[in-house]
Amino acid sequence: MTKLPFSSATVADTVTVVILVILAVTTSAHALGSGATLAVSFGTGTVCGIVASQPTQRIECYRRGQTIPIDPNINFSSITGGRNFFCGLRSGGYSFLCWDTTDFSSTDFAFKRVYLNYTVRLENLSYGDDQVCATVVGTGSVNCWRVNDQFKLPSASDGFVSISSGFGFSCGILANDSQVQCWGSNTTIANQIQKEFGNMSMKSIVAGGSHVCGLNSTGFVICRGNNDSGQLDVPSNTSAGEFSTLALGESHSCGMRKLNGSVACWGGGGEYSVNVIQGVFFETIVSGSNFTCGLTSMNLSVICWGPGWPNSGGETPLPPVLPGPCNNQSCSGCGVYSQSQRLCSGFGNICKPCLLPVPPVPPPQTPPGPTGSPRPSTSRGLRRGLLAFCIVGSVGAFAGICTIIYCLWTGVCFGKKKVHNSVQPTITRAASSNNGVTSNNSPPSRSCTIRRQGSRLMRRQRSGTSSKHGDRAEEFSLAELAAATNNFSLENKLGAGSFGVVYRGKLTDGREVAIKRGETGSKMKKFQEKESAFDSELAFLSRLHHKHLVRLVGYCEEKDERLLVYEYMKNGALYDHLHDKNNVEKSSSVLNSWKMRIKIALDAARGIEYLHNYAVPPIIHRDIKSSNILLDANWTARVSDFGLSLMGPESDREYRPMKAAGTVGYIDPEYYGLNLLTAKSDVYGLGVVLLELLTGKRAIFKSGDDGRTPISVVDFAVPIIMAGELVKILDSRVGTPEMHEVEAVELMAYSAMHCVHLEGKERLTMADIVANLDRALALFDDSHGSISSGIISIASE
């Protein structure tokens, strides 16, 4: 390895540059046409915010003395305002809606869903005067709406890290070289701004009426474009990194100081004096055409000022507004915003902006200060401090990395070398990056916290199937189980499983159980088949413990008798609630709500995800169907019947068992036709279950003019979902979704459609499905509460 000579001054300068770059990357900019949690529709004097500490991150607005709750009451990550409209980007980026603020006779705003696509997600939503633009997550390509034929878009191959919109134009920072590119119908100002920025490298930009300001790579504010009112005249005493947030109107510009959240404004003929907000500190600021609004640090209230705002400097009656979007990503680097969990009502975190101190080291092209003398260079003490900081930080980071590598390599963090712990994990996850509906873009990191149980449980879980019966399964005699079921009487029969009949029983200690008895006599062709199914379920369930898997209580093995004892699922199988003749006409069933059906789908998906991703080795169920999804006394869904399950390879690997197994209507066509088994075979079965929940139809049912033609629910439902006519096939017992339910039901439908592709590689992963259904459930008004008078609770993993 070649050593590179360096001095302490070199190290200090290097650290300075690194800090400046970090600052520039993490600063924010909310202008006339940039998305944030606060926005204004300047033509009607309307200010809107995403409300804090609510079950949903809903929007509320204030206009001319009146607060206006906004429908639909669903989660939004950012909002942006134009002349007479404002738009909100849904959490997840797959949809955005816009509201018209011009009707002063109405107490609410009419909305229109402008965009919906579960496979192409958006970010950087920005509204100019009339046009609204956004970038595609992953590619950075630009889409715009509400534009005319003269509105010129950038090349589809151009990728942008951020964009902002002004009057008739938009500008963005190119991902490949950090230079500014502009487009739109107002080509004169767009071309002027782009030319004036030239090849300058920018970290952020925001647009005003006909000008753009931003932070360059060293943290200085640079403004270009129209300067009729002095909106480009950044105060001469501004230092590098002084401002963390910029907000631009038509003829003025404002900046929020990184150090304390105070605000300075320039341009606008002096009409944007900050004297009215003297001593007020802000979390973020946004500008309309002729006024600016800020979110105060003290109580997250909204204050507006400027000539276009009545009662300038007065606090609006809006409730507290989120200082940033709530998300499930890890907040690496700069930590989590104070009281984040409360502000997000337990639904994610708000990542804190990075506010590292920046030494006042001017770049070579920086003009002299007001007195004409150059600004002072960094002091020797500061250089030494930075050098010490760099050395100590480097040593600490190196030690930390070594510790992590040693921990992972030796396995001591988990109690045993190189053994994955299959104890139930608690998982916080956004959509996967695999080929799923939410995934052709990028995503968020996943975090997993493993709750370690007692040492005995750890030993059992790690033992895999080395012990046939597991150390927690009780052994019962045949006489005990016969007595519990009244000698396996017909009145106690609950149904049939993969290798036998299931009976309801009551043990001598009062426990209610379900007892599966292997078929006897001529019904069981081969004793080996019964033995194999018995061994399979006993081996799997004795080591699998998850709230969405049916728990094994014990077993009985006497001569030719093979019995398994499970915890009793009071509310039976999902299949019976959807298809049993006694339930078909019921309209009062607990399952006849879209929220409950999505909750059950999510429960089942979480159980299967555990089998695929966290069991060691991974398990392929092979018989996912609605009759194998059982409901306990609290209507929590659990996956059951592991008689056909196999220990498979990793979830993305192929596996070729001796013969295909499963149930007609649910079995993966790729598995059935090509004998190709993967974890995606279970995904297909779950997709069919989702379609059953949506339509109320069986996996195979009779249809046609004569009512005798068999058709699969896949062939029946998928073409209609693809045509955007989902409402035509929804189960009439549940009814048409309410306004706030529509997108949740659509999300489950699109997920189902992507689960039942003929080719496994085109299907979602279980992680994708869990993320989509979790998001769908969160779309309901009381997504963090109970479903029915507090009886049925929704508990997150």
N, C-alpha and C positions, 0 to 999 in steps of 0.2 A: 504494500500500500504506500503510495507517495504522500509525503507530508506536505501540506501547503503552509508556508509561513504567514503569520498574521500578527497584527499588534492589537493591543487592547482597544485602541481607537477604532480599528477595523471592526472588531466585534461589536462595539457600541453602535457604530453606524449601521451595521447589519441588523442588529436588534431593532433599531429605529425604523428601518425600512420595513421589517416584518410587521411591526406594530401598525405602521401606517397602512400597509396593505390590508391587515385584518380589519382595521377601522373602516376602510373604504368598502370592504365587502359587506360588513354588517350594518352599515348605516342604512336608514330608510328614507324614502322620499314620497310624500303624499301631496300631489298637486291637483290642479283642476281635473286632470284625467288619469288618476292613479288609484288603484284599489287599496282600501284599508278597512278598519273596523268602524270608521267614521267617514261620512260623505255628505256632500251638499248638492242639491239641485238648485242652481243659482237663479234660474229664471223665475222661480216661484218662492224664493227665500225659504227653502226647506232644508233642514239638517236632519240626518238620520244616523243611527248608531246600532251596532249589534249589542244587545243588552247583556250585562254581566249577571252572574249568579242566578241563572234560570235553567230549568231542565233542558230547554232547547236554546241554541244560540240564535234567537229570533231577532227581528228588526223592529225598531220603533222610531217614529219620526216626530218632528216638531215643525209646525208651520203656522205663522201668524196667530200665536196665542193658543194653539190647540195641539195636544199630543195625539198621535195617531198610531195605534198598534197595526202592524202590517201582517196581512195574510199572504201566503200560508204560514202558519206558526211552525217552522221547521229550521234546521240548522244551516247557518251560512258561515263561510270563512272570511269573506271580504265583500265590501260594497263600494260602489263608485258612482258619482253623479255627473250628469250633463245639464243641458239647458233646462229642459222641462221633464226630464226622466232621471231615475236612478236605477241601478241594476245590482243584483246580489248574486254572488257565486256560491253555489251550494257546497257544503263541506264534502270534500272528495274531488271536486272539480268537474263532475260529470254533467252538470246542468247549471244554467243561470236564468234568472227571471228578471224582468224589468217592470217598473211601475210608472204610470203617468201621474204627475203631481199637479196638473193644470185645473182640475175640477174643484173649484173652491166651494161648490154647493154640497159636496159629498163629505162624509165623515171618514171615508176610507179611500184608498188608492186602488184603481183597477190595475191588475197585473197581467202580464203575458209571459209564458215560458218561451224564451227565444232559442234556447239550445238544450238538447238532451241527447247524450251519447255515452253509454256505459263503457265503451272501448277506447274512446279518445277523450282524455281529461284535459281540462284547461287550467291556466293560472294567469297571473298578471292582467286581470280584467281592468280595462281602462276606458273611461268615457270622456269624449271631447265635448263639443257643443251638441252635436247630433249623432256622431258615429261612436260605436262601441267596439273595441278590439280586445283580443286576448291571444295568448300564446298556447301552443299545445305542449303539455307536459312531456318531457323526454326529447322532443325534436326542436322545440323553440320556434317552430313555424307560426306565422301570424294568420289569424282569421279576423274578419271585420263584418259587422252587421249595421243595418240602417244607413247604407251608403248608396250613392248614385253611380252612374256609369263613368263619371269623371274621376271617381276615387281610385287611385292607382295603388295596388298592393305591392309589397316587396316580393321578390322571387320566392317560390315555394321552397327552394333549397336553402334560403337564408334562415339561420337559427339565431334567436335573440334570447339573452338572459333576462331582459326586462324591457318593458315598453311603457309609454305614457302618451296621452292624447291632448291636443289643443283644439283651436277653432279650425276645423277643416283639415287637420293634419295629425299625424302620429309620428313619433320617433322611438327608436329602440337602440340598445347596445348590442352589437353583434357578438355572438359567442366566440367566434374564431380570433378576432383581433381587438375586441373591446372598443371599436370605433362606433361613432354615431351614424345611423342611417335613418332618413325620414321619408315619408310617403303620404299620400292622401289626395284630396281634390284641390286643396290650396297649394298647388305645386310651387308657387312663387316663394312663399315663406318656408315651405319644406326644403326646397333646394338651397335657400339662403342659409338656413340653420345648419344643414348638413355640410355645406361648403365652409362655413365659419368654424365649425368644430374640426374640420380637416381630418388629419390622421392622429388627433389627440386621443390618448387612451383614457376612457372614462369608466368609473366604477358604478355610478348611478346617474340617472337623469330624470327630470320631471318637466312637464310641459305646462305653460300658461296659455293665455289667449293667443299670442303670436311670438312667444319666446320660450326658451328652454334653459334651465339651469341644472347643474349637476356637480358631483364631486369627482375630481380627477384622481389619478392613482396615488397622489400624495395628500389627498384630503382637502384640497383647496376648492372653493366654490367658483365654478366657471359658468358664465351666462352668455348666451348668444341669441340673436334674432332681433325683433323690434324693440327699440329703446325710446319710444316717443315720450314715455313718462318716467324715465330713469329706472325702469325695472331691471336693467342689466348692471346698474351701478352698485356692485357689492361694496359694502363699507371697506375703506382702505385699511383699516386696522384689523381686519379679519385674519385669524391665524389658521394654520393647517389643522384640520380636524376639529375646528371649533363647533361646527354644526353637524348634528346627527340626522336631522330631518328637515327637508325643504318643502314648502307649499307655495304654489304660484297661482295668481289670479290673472285677470286680463291685462292689468297695467301695474301690478305690484308683485313683489316677491317677499317671502318670509322664511326665516330659518330658526330652528329650535336648537339651542345650545346643548351640546353633549354633557357639559359639566353639571348643570343644574336644571335644565328644562326651561330656562327663560327664553323669550322670543325677541328677535329683531326683525324689522321689516324695512324695505327700501322701495323707492319708486312710488307711483300713484299720486304724485303731487303733494306728498306729505299728509295725505288723508288717512293713512294707515298707522297712525301713531300708536305706540304700545304703552303709552302712559296709562291708558284705561285698564291695562292688565299688569301694571307695575307690581312686582312682588308675587305674581302668580306663576307657578311652574307647571309644566305640561308633560304628558306622556307622549302625545302626538299632536300634530296640527294638520289641517286640510284647508284648502282655499276654494272659494267659488269665484265667480267673475269679479265681484266687487266687495267681498268680505272674506274673512278668515275665521275659522273655528278651531278650538283646541280642547283636548281632553285633559282636565286638571289632574295633577298627581295627588292632590290632597284627598279627593273623594270621587274621582272618575266622573265628575260632572262635566257638562259641555258649556263653554263660554265662547261667544262670537263677538267680533268687532269689525269695524270698517264702515265706510259710507253707505254700503248697501244693506246694512243690518240695523233695524230699529233697536233702541235700547243697547247701544254699543257698549260692550264690556260687561253686559249682564249675563247672569247664569240662566240657561234654559231649563225648563221643567223636565227634561228627559231623565229617565232613571240612569244609574251608573252604567257606563259603556265599557266593553272589554278593551283593554289596552293593546291587545294583539289577538290573533286567531288561536282558538283552542285546537290542539291536535294531539295525536297519539305517538308522535315521533319523540325520540330521546332528544333532550336539549343539550347537545354536546357543546363543550367550550365555555359557554357563558351562563349556564344554569337556568333554573326555572324562576319565573316571575313570582314575587312574593304573593302568597295567598292564591296561587294559581288554581289549586283544586277547588277552593270555594268559588272563585270567579267563574270557573268552567263547570260548576255544579257536579264535580266528579267525572266529567266527560273530557279527559285529556288535560294537557298542560299548556301554559303560555310560555314560550321560550323568551328569556330575557335578552335584550340587545347587548352586544359586546361593547362595553364602554371603557376600553383601555386608555390609560393616559398617553398622550402624544407629546413628545418634546417639541418645542417650537424651532424645528430645523427647516429653514426655507429651502425650496428647490432653487437651482441656479437662475431660473427665469423669473423668480418672484421679484416684484418691484420693491424699491426701498420703502421704508415706513414713512409716516407723515412728515418727519423732520428731514428726510432725505438721507439719513444715515442707515446703513444696513442693520438688520435685526441681529441681536446677539447670538453667537453660536452656543451650542450646548456646553454647559459647564463641565469642568473636569470631574467634579463630584458626581454629577449625573451620569457621566460616562462610566465611572467606576461602579456606580450602583447598578447600571444596566448590565455591565460585565458580570458582576456578582450574581445578579438575577439570572442571567443566561447560563452561567456555569452551574449554579445550584439547581435551576430548573432542568438542565440537561441531565445532570446526575440523577435527580429524582425520577425523571421520565425513564431513563435507562434502567434504573433499579425496578421501577414499576413493571416495565415490559418484561424484564427477566423473571420477576415473580410470577407474572401471568403465564409466561411460557412454561416455567417449571411446574406451576399448578396444573396446567392443562396436560402437560406431558406425563407427569407422575400420577395425576388423578387424585392427589391428596385432598383437593378441595371438595371432592365428592365421596371421600372415604375409601376409595379403592382405585388402583391404577387402571386408567383407560377403560373405565366402565361407565356407560351412560346411565344415569339414574332415571328409571321410568316411573318414579313417583309422580303423582299428578302435578303438572306445572300450572302456574298462574301466568297467563300470557297477555301481553298488550301488543296488538299487532294492527298495522294498516294493511292495505291490499298487497298481495304478493306480486312479484315482478314476473311471474311465469305467465304463460299464455292465457290469461284470464280477462274477464271483462274490465277489470279495473287496472290492468296491468301493463299495457304496452308502453308504459312510461315508467318510470321510475323509482322506485319508491323508497318509501320511508323505511327506516331501519326497524328491525324487530327486536323486542326485548323480552326476556323470559326469566322469571324468578322461580326457582325450584324450592318448594317447601320440603325440607327434609323431615322425615318421620323418625320413629324410634329405630334402634339398630336392628332389631329383629325384622321389622318390616323392610329395612334396607337390604338385609341379607336375603329375604325371600324374593324381593323384586329382582335382585341381581341373579338369583339362581336360575332364572328362566324356567325351563321345563325339566330341569334335572331331577326335580322331585315331582312324581306323578300327581300327588294329591295336594300339594301345597301345605304349608304349616298352619293355615288359619281356617281351612275348610273342615267342618265338623263331620265326623263319621256317624251315620245313623244305621240302625238295623231296619230290615224290611218290615218287621212287626211295628216299629214306631211310626213309620211312614204310612203303613196301611191304616193304623188307628187314626192318624191325623187326617186322613182323607175318607174316613168311613168306608174302608176297604175299597178305595178307588171307585167310589160310586159315581154314576152318571151325573147326578146333580152337582157334583163337585168338579166336573170336567170343565176346563176353561178353553181348551183348544188343542192344537197339535203343533209340535216343533219339527226340527229337521230329522229327528230319529225316534220320536215318541209322542205320547199324549201328555198334556199338562193338566194337573189337578190343583185345585185350591185345597190347602190344608191348614190345620191349626195344631201346633206342637204342644206338648204337655206343659211347657212353660208359658203358654199363651201367645207365642209369636205366630202371626199369620205368614204363611209361606206359599210359594208355588212349587209344585213337585212335578218334574218331568220324568216319566217312566218309559224306558225303552220298549218298543213294540215286542210282543211275545208271540209265539205261535207262527202260523203261516204268513202273517202280515210282514214278518221280517225275513227276507229271503236269505240273508247271510248274517250269521252272528258277528262276523268280522266287521261288517258295516256299522252295526250298533256299537260294537266295542270301539271302533275308530272315532265315531261321533262323540261317544261318551268321554273318551280320553282327550279328544280335542277341546271340548268345552271345559272339562275339569282343569286341563293344563293351562288354558288361556285365562279363565276367570279366577283361578287361584292366585294369579300374579298381577292381574289388571284391576286397578282401583281408580275409578273416575266417576264423578257425579252424574255423568250421562251414559254410563254403562250399567246394566243390571248387575247387582252384586250377588255373588255366589255365597250361600250359607253353608252348604255341606253336600254330602254324597252318600250313596249306599251301593255296595258291591257285594252281592251274595249270589253264588252260583251263576246262573244265567241272567240274573236281574241286575240292571244298571239304572240307577236313579240319581237325579241331580235336584238339589233343593236351592231355590232362589228366594230373595226377598219378594214379597207379594206386591204387585203393582195394582193398586186399588182401581184405577180408572182404565185398565185394560189396554188393548192395542189400538193404535191410531187407525188401522184399517176398519175396525168395527165402528168407530165414530164417523168415518167418512162413508162407509158402504153398507153397513149392516141394515137390513130392511127395517128394523125397529128404530133406527136413527135417521134414516133418509129424510123423513118428512118433518123431523123436529126442527123448529126454528129457534128454540131456547137453549140449545146446546152451548156449553162453554166454548167449544171450538168454532162456533159461528161468529167469530170476529177475526178480522184480518190481522190484528195485532197478535192474537193468540196463535194463529196458524204460523205466522212468521217466527214467533217465539219457539214453537215446537220444532220448526225446521232448523232453527239455530241450535237448539239443544242437541238434536240428532247429529248435526254437522260437527259440533264440538266433540261429541263422542267418537265419531269416525276419524276426525283429525287427530285425536289422541292415538288411535290405533296406528295410523299411518306415520305420524311424525315423532311420537314420543315413546311408544312401546319399543323395547329392545329384545329381540329383533322386531322390525315393523310387522304389522299383521294386516292381511287382506281378509275382509269379512266374507266376501263372496255371495252373500245372500241379503243384501240391503233391500228391504221392502217395508211397506207400511204396517204389515202384520208383525214385523220384528222390531217395531218402534213402540215401546210400551210407555204408559203414563202413570206416574205414581200418584199418591194422594194429593199432592200439591200441583198436579198437572205438569210436572217436569218430565220431559221426554228422555227415555233411556234406550240405548241400543241393546238388543238381546239376541240370543240363539247363535252361538259360535260353533255349532256342529260342523259347518262346512269351512270354517276359517283355516287359513294357512299362514304359516310364518313365511313371509315373502322376502324378496331382496329389497334394496332401497327403493323408495317409491317411484323413481323414474326408470327403474330397470325392468326388463322383460322377464317373465316367468312362465314356464310351460308345464303345467301339471299333467297328470296322466289323462284326465278327461274333464270336460267342462261340467260345472255344477252351478245350480242357482234356480231361479224361478222364472217361468215364462212371463214376458212383459217387462221384467227388471234386468234380465241378464244382458251383459254387454255384448253387442253384436260382434265386436272384434274378438272377444273371448270365445263366444259360441262358434263363430265361423272359422277363426284362424287358430284357436286354442292358445291365444296370446293373452296372458293374465298380467295386469299391472294394478297398481293402486287406483288407476283411472277407471277400473271396472266397478269399484265401489262408487266412484263419482257418478257413473251412469245410473246405477240403481238409485242413488239419492236424487238425481235429477228427475227420475220418474216419480219419486215420492213428492217432490216439490210441485210437479204438474198435477198430481192427485190433490194436493192441498189447494191449488189454484182453481181447478176445474170441478172437483168433487167426483170426477170420473175414475173408474177402476183402471188399472194398468192396461188391461184388455177389456173392451166392452163392445156391446152390439150397437150398431148404428145403421145408417143408410135409410132409404125410403121404406124398406120392408122391416126395418128394425132388427134385422137378423145378421147383418154383415159385421163380422168382428173387425175392430180397428184398435190400434194401440193409441194410448193417450199421447204418445210422442208424435205420431203421424197426424193426430187430430189437432193438437195444440200448437206445435212449433210453427207451422206456416202462418197461423193467425197472429201469433206473437210477432213474427217477423214482419207481417203486414201492418203492424201498429194498431191492431184492432182487438187488443187483449180483453176489453170489456165484454166482447161477444161470448167469451168462453168461461168467464168467471162463475164460480159456484153461486147459484141464485139464493142458496140458504144464507149466505153471508151478505149478499147484495152488492150493489155498486159501491166502490170505495168512496169515502168522504174526501173532500178536497185535500185535507192534510194526509190522507192515506194513499193517494194515487201513486206517488213516486215510490213509496215503500213497496207496494204490490208490484209495480213495474220492475223494480230492482230485483225482486225475487223471481219474476217471470224471465227476465233476461238472464239471470244466473242459471235458472233451470234450462233454458235454451242452450246455453253454452256448456252444460253438463252432459247433454245427450248427443253430442256430435258423434258421427259414426267412427271417426278416428280418435283414439285415445289421446294422441298428442295435441289435439285441438281442444280438449276439455279443460276445464278449470282444475286447479289443485284444491284440496280440502281447505288449505289456508285461504285461498281466494274466496271460497264459498263462505267460510266463517266470517271473513272481513265484510263481504257484501251483505250477508244477512244481519250481521251486527249493526251495520250502517242503516239497513232498512228498518230494524227495530227502533233505532235511535230517532227515526223520523217522526215517530208518533209524539203527540203532545206531552204525554206523561210517561215518556220512555224510561224514566228512572223510578217510577212509582209502581203501584200495583195495578193489576188488570181488573179485578172484580172485588170491589169493596174491601180491599186489603187481604182477601183470602188467598189469592194467587200472586205470589211475588216473583219478580224477575230478578234473579241474582246473577251478576256477572261472574265470569270465571275468576 
